[in-house]
Amino acid sequence: MANTIEWIGDAGGFLRLLDQTKLPTETTYLDCRTVEDVWQAIKRLSVRGAPAIGVSAAYGVCLDAGSKESALAACDYLATSRPTAVNLFWALDRIRHAIEKHEASRLVASLLEEAKAIHAEDHDLCAAIGRHGADALADLPTGAGVLTHCNTGALATGGDGTALAVILELHRRGHEPKVYADETRPLLQGARLTMWELMERGVDATLITDSMNAQVMREGRVGAVIVGADRIAANGDAANKIGTYAAAIAARYHKVPFYVAAPSTTFDLTLTSGDQIPIEQRADEEITCGFGKQTAPVGAKTYNPAFDVTPAELITGIVTERGVFKPGEVAAALSSAQAK
Ligand SMILES: CSC[C@H]1O[C@H](OP(=O)(O)O)[C@H](O)[C@@H]1O
């Protein structure tokens, strides 16, 4: 598996990102030597996925940390790249605290240590999510169908992923999950990235269009749905890639359990409900001219929210590194764990 995110060198080094806009046909890397390079990479989804965005931004600040002022300005700038994934803001806040705490004389080295710690911690969070999620789905019959949306694997995180970490753990344990991957329009993270990751790992995966998922559930092919998240409010409402909400409605109608997998760094407990989650709006061309192919009249108006919010009532359980919780209980569980 190619390295999604890698810091090259020491304090004077740079950030190497696997360019996810080129997958699955090309494995190419972006060497980011300025904060602007990292901002652009996040904005155009060369690096994407809530945890991976946070990790990349943390490293990005290290590219302009010659003074506390420039480092803090880099944090503010990177925070404008994408609005929904709260991991970005969590990681930048942690870097801001490190800027305040450390001596200016060795600031870059100190921030690089903090960014590497954030990266390593996310790797471990993914592993714990994989274990807890596989435990929760252990009663699925061998070979049961598992539907997922967008991409939540190693390409989206600092480790094996969130929802995909659960699927990979089920695979490792011999449950032989048959994955149905939504292609995930308009940027096709499911087709381009999830299928690439699962096929690389030898997992049985079938690509479907987003509009097929209700029919696949109706045909009884799906034993569970598991997706990721970009921001989860205190009541358990979860923002995730557009199309997730429709999958949750179909799952409820067809009595298929619907799980959300996310680390505690994806929770925003300052929000009482998902209505307060900022939803990124993206360019018309992603729909009218996807991957350079004009498929709608030039100048066609679109509505292109990158995320939607699944209400807690449609979620069976939220898989975190601390365990699996009902949506209404997860905030208290995470808060009590943080208090310890
Ligand atoms: C563990 S990744 C979480 C989340 O991020 C993805 O969005 P994007 O590809 O726009 O960064 C998708 O919503 C994943 O479920």
Ligand as a Chemical Component Dictionary entry (heavy atoms), coordinates in Angstrom:
data_LIG
# 
_chem_comp.id                   LIG 
_chem_comp.type                 NON-POLYMER 
_chem_comp.pdbx_formal_charge   0 
_chem_comp.three_letter_code    LIG 
# 
loop_
_chem_comp_atom.comp_id 
_chem_comp_atom.atom_id 
_chem_comp_atom.alt_atom_id 
_chem_comp_atom.type_symbol 
_chem_comp_atom.charge 
_chem_comp_atom.model_Cartn_x 
_chem_comp_atom.model_Cartn_y 
_chem_comp_atom.model_Cartn_z 
_chem_comp_atom.pdbx_ordinal 
LIG C1 C1 C 0 -12.436 8.371  7.393 1  
LIG S1 S1 S 0 -12.737 9.494  6.115 2  
LIG C2 C2 C 0 -14.202 10.258 6.525 3  
LIG C3 C3 C 0 -14.951 10.830 5.336 4  
LIG O1 O1 O 0 -14.197 11.762 4.487 5  
LIG C4 C4 C 0 -14.649 11.618 3.118 6  
LIG O2 O2 O 0 -14.930 12.844 2.493 7  
LIG P1 P1 P 0 -13.902 13.462 1.389 8  
LIG O3 O3 O 0 -13.552 12.352 0.445 9  
LIG O4 O4 O 0 -14.679 14.597 0.736 10 
LIG O5 O5 O 0 -12.731 13.973 2.195 11 
LIG C5 C5 C 0 -15.910 10.798 3.254 12 
LIG O6 O6 O 0 -16.990 11.615 3.702 13 
LIG C6 C6 C 0 -15.476 9.827  4.342 14 
LIG O7 O7 O 0 -16.507 9.033  4.814 15 
# 
loop_
_chem_comp_bond.comp_id 
_chem_comp_bond.atom_id_1 
_chem_comp_bond.atom_id_2 
_chem_comp_bond.value_order 
_chem_comp_bond.pdbx_ordinal 
LIG C1 S1 SING 1  
LIG S1 C2 SING 2  
LIG C2 C3 SING 3  
LIG C3 O1 SING 4  
LIG C3 C6 SING 5  
LIG O1 C4 SING 6  
LIG C4 O2 SING 7  
LIG C4 C5 SING 8  
LIG O2 P1 SING 9  
LIG P1 O3 DOUB 10 
LIG P1 O4 SING 11 
LIG P1 O5 SING 12 
LIG C5 O6 SING 13 
LIG C5 C6 SING 14 
LIG C6 O7 SING 15 
# 
